[in-house]
């Protein structure tokens, strides 16, 4: 699946409710609101937006935008 930063930015705006600009290098440490609950909300929004699902291992692996892009690219 092809994924763009613009698409992921839309997902992030929905989940985190702010005008953040993400890059491939953005990690969960860069976003103050990215805690365990928002992580689950992020996963749910990604699943909805991209009409896909994630394994438990994939969910645990997601710690950055790059991780999300790599996982979605394999779907």
ABEGO torsion letter per residue (X at the ends): XBBBAAAAAAAAAAAAGBBBBBBAABBAAABAABBAAAAAAAAAAAAAAAGBBBBAAAAAABABAAAAAAAAAAX
